[in-house]
Amino acid sequence: MLETRSLGYFIALAEELHFGRTAERLGLAQSALSTHIQRLEDRLGTRLLDRGRRSNVRLTRAGQTFLTEARLVVAQAARAEQIGRMAGRGEAGPAHIGYVFSAALGGTLVAALRAIRVELPELTVTIDQMDTPQQLAALEDGALDIGFIRPRPIYPASVATMIVHRDPLLIGLASSHPLARQTKISLASLASETLIFPQFGDGGDFDTTIDRLSERGGFPNSRVLKTRDFVSAMTLVAAEHGVLVAPQVIANLGVGKIVFRHIEEFQEEAELVLAWHRDANKALVRVICHRLQLQDQNI
């Protein structure tokens, strides 16, 4: 197999077309340079150079053809070394990111991906929408590098987290709903409403929101319509099957004629959390944390 060092010597000689100048450029004895070139020609079974007087040379036809390939090989070897070093620092290679729906809807995921493209261009990123329990399991198993999740009271010991965004919880109503004329919705006015609540039952902080809302409003929480996603929830709201409790970012969906209102005496927020395995790609985590801290001054 050809050595990249010998190829580099040949490329330098092809550029200088003089053994003496090339040897000086490379910091070699002229005899050593001649030996390397002779071995290269023996290996290929053809002359690459026509030797002239006073160490002047010119490329043979075979030498001209080989020069193009030699440059490609040397450049690829240099890139392979560079990528190898970058991969060791977490700056190259694959990166797998999980996210909950609202992370994409609110722009947090987009901001993270832009930061990766600019600062870690050699990373090959794949993204997957997954619910929070799935992401936590994948982080523990090493199947995910990072995840955007909803908060949990307790996390696995191997997972580190940081809050990256907060959104006020609002009430979504069909524009034809009588309460839609109000600028703010009182807790008391929700007592007779069916509350539509997405992502119910996944073990997160959302699961207790209805309990707290009902407790503060002084009404039972039996009238709750559970859905698996926000699109389903908003479709039901638009059809006047109830009212929606959701983060403000969900207003970006634009499903049907729905208006969003703040809730009086209930200023809770929905938090979005960046989670990563403690042994994960540190360069990736550092870049995303820095970018999102700049974006959201409320962190």
Secondary structure, 3 states (H helix, E strand, C coil): CCCHHHHHHHHHHHHHCEHHHHHHHHCCCHHHHHHHHHHHHHHHCCCCEEECHHHEEEECHHHHHHHHHHHHHHHHHHHHHHHHHHHHCCCEEEEEEEECHHHHHCCHHHHHHHHHHHHCCEEEEEEEECCHHHHHHHHHHCCCCEEEECCCCCCCCCEEEEEEEEEEEEEEEECCCHHHHCCEECCHHHCCCCEEEECCCCCCCHHHHHHHHHHHHCCCCCCEEEECCHHHHHHHHHCCCCEEEEEHHHHHHCCCCEEEEEECCCCCEEEEEEEEECCCCHHHHHHHHHHHHHHCCCC
